[in-house]
Amino acid sequence: RILVGCGYDERELQTIERLILSTSYPYAPGDPWGELICDADMYYIIDGRFEINSALLRLELAGCGKHFADGDWLRLEMDFLRNLEYFTPYCRQRLAKWRPRLMRRLTDQLRSLA
């Protein structure tokens, strides 16, 4: 509704809507623009802010009444990382570098809870 008053035509509005909806998880980007938007949405994983954003997400979910024990949260993060796929070559290369490091860190944290 806001964009309608900004001079966008119907085709542009449909494109914007499609790109926004492509960031719903699980991702289904549909075209190169959608792939770029999806990768941008998850870029925090490979830019060193994973732990910060993970903690913020956990707080947000807790605010919605969804609470996780530490071990459950770590397992959820590990499952997410295992199943995460980037679409652009740049992000795929970076994920290949970061995923093993993050998985080791999460595994170590999970072990320390035992």
N, C-alpha and C positions, 0 to 999 in steps of 0.2 A: 504494500500500500504506500509506503513512504517513497519508493522509487518511482511510482507512477507519476507523482508530482514533480519529479526531477527531470522530466523530458525523455525518459527511455521509451522506446517503442516496444510493442508486444514481443517481437522476436528477441530483443535484448533482454527483456524481463524473463522470458522463458529460459534463455541461456544462463542468466544469473541464478535463477531458481534451480536449474539442473545442476549447476556447479556446486551450489550450496548443499543440495540433497546428496550429491555424490560423496560428501564427507561423512555421511551416516555410516556407522560401523555395523556390519562388515562392508568394506568399501566395494563399490561397483562403479568405477569412474566412467566407463563407456567411450571415452575418447582421450586424445593427448592432453587437452585442457583439463579434463577431469582428473587425469593421472597427476598432473602438476599440482592441482589444488589438494588432492589427497596427500601427496608427498609433503606439501607445505604444512598441512594440518598435523602431520606426525613428525615433522622435522626435529622437534625438541628431543627426540630419542637419540638422535645421532649428533646433536650439537652440545652435549655435555650437561643438559638440564633435566635428564630423565628423573633423577632422584627428587629434585625439587617439584617437578610437575606431578610426579607420582604421589608425593605427600599431599599436595594441594588437591588432587583428585580424590584421595582417600578422605580428606576433610570435607570436601563437597558432598561425597556420598554419605558420610556420617550425618551431615546436616539434613539429608533427605531420609534419614532413618536406616540407612544400609551400613551396618557396622561389620568389620572384619577383624578376626583375631590376627595377630602378626603373621603367623605361619600361613594362614589362608590367604592373606594379602600377598605375601611373597610368592606363593604358588600361582596365584592369579596373574601377577606380573610376569612370571616365568612363562606361563601358558600364552599370554599375550605376545611376548617377545618371540616365542617359538613360532607362532602363527603369523606374525607380522610380515607383510610383503610390501616393499616399495615398488613403484612402477617405473620411475625414470632411472636411466643408467647411473647417474650421479648418486642418487640416494641408495640404490642397490649396492654400489661399491662402498659407500660410507657405512651402511648397515652391516655389511659383511665384516667390516673392521670393528664396529662397536658392539654387535650382538654378543660375541663370545666374552668380551670384557664384562658386559652387564650381566650375562648369565652366570659367570663365575662369581661376581659380587653378590648376586641374589642367592646363589647356592651357598656361599659362605655365610651369609646372614641367616639363612634357613637352618644350616647346621649349628650355628651358634645358639639357636633357640632350643635345641634338643638337650 
